[in-house]
Amino acid sequence: MPGLRILKALPLKMISIPLLVISGPSGAGKSSLLDRLLSNHPKIFGFSADTTRSPRPGETDGRHYHFTNCADFESLRAQNHFIESTEFAGNLYGTSIGAVKDVADSGRMCVLDIDLMGVKQIESNPYVQSKRVLIKPPNPETLRRRLQKRGTEAPEAVEARLARARSELQSAEGSGIYDKVIVNSDLDLAYRELDEYSMSLYRLVNKRDHV
């Protein structure tokens, strides 16, 4: 498994383009929506996220995640090289400053796929500009079916994700830190809503930078 590129710590103020943060519980459909957004607008949006978990079938390094090992991840986290980081189901997840800057330097808007804890870390950071989108399932029963349909985890892991999802959604709905909430009851309709919001944000930033 490849390791994270070892970069010196970079000041957050070097990242001038706002981040588009997409959050929601496992099974809400945020990964499917994000994949479609990146595929349809590869020159506008770029993805950045690091994890120590193993790739799932169909996932590729550098597109779905930057897959790494615990030693490299912990080394960079100890150097405060992450904008946000968390642990779930024995795996580490985070957003490194260097990876975000790479996307920003290419002129694209960086998109993050993170949990509520990561969103709170970003929201409280005075150096990071972001717009935050919450993706919700229509109801708990639909969420359970989606997680079970994956067939990639044991039943106890599914139950753990469901318990975490309920807790996250309860906290998220009363947090006031999201700029946009999308209920994913139909993937095409949810994507249309995400696409319109994301493109309007990109056009606003692009217009501001050319004033």
C-alpha positions, 0 to 999 in steps of 0.5 A: 500500500502506498504511503502519504507523500511526506511534505513539510507542514504548510500554513493553512493561509496558503489555501485561498479557494474555499473547500466544498465539504460533503458530509453524511452518514455511511449509506446516505449516498454521498460517495455516489453523488461525489463520484458523479460530481467529479466525473462530470466536472474533472477540471472544476472539482478535485477530491482530497482525503487520506485513509488507512483502510484498505481499498474496497472493490472498484476504488483506486488510489488518488481518486477515491482516497489516498490510501496509506499506512498507520505509521505515515498517517500518524507521523504527519498528524503529529506534525499538525499536517491535517486540517481534520482527522478522525478514527472509525472502525479501527481506521484513520481518516483525514485531510492533509494540507498538502493534498488540499493545496495540490488541488487548489494550485490546479485551479480546482475547488477541493471537495472533501467527504468527511464525517460530522466530527471533521466538519466541526474541526473545519468549521472552527478553524479560522484559516479554512474557508468552506461551504458545507453540505449535509447528505441525508437518507430519507429515513432509517429503514432506507439507510439500513437497506443501503448498508446491507446491500453493500455486502462488504461488512459483517452485520455487527459493522453495519449495526455500528454504522447505523448507530453512528449515523443516528447519532451524527444526524441528530447532532448535525440537524441541530448544529447550524453548521451546514449551508445546504441539506440534501435529502437523497431519496432519489439519486438523480434528483439529489445529484441535480441539487448538489450539482446546481449548488456546487456549480453556483458556488464555483461560479461565485468564487471564480467571479470574485477572483476576477473582480 
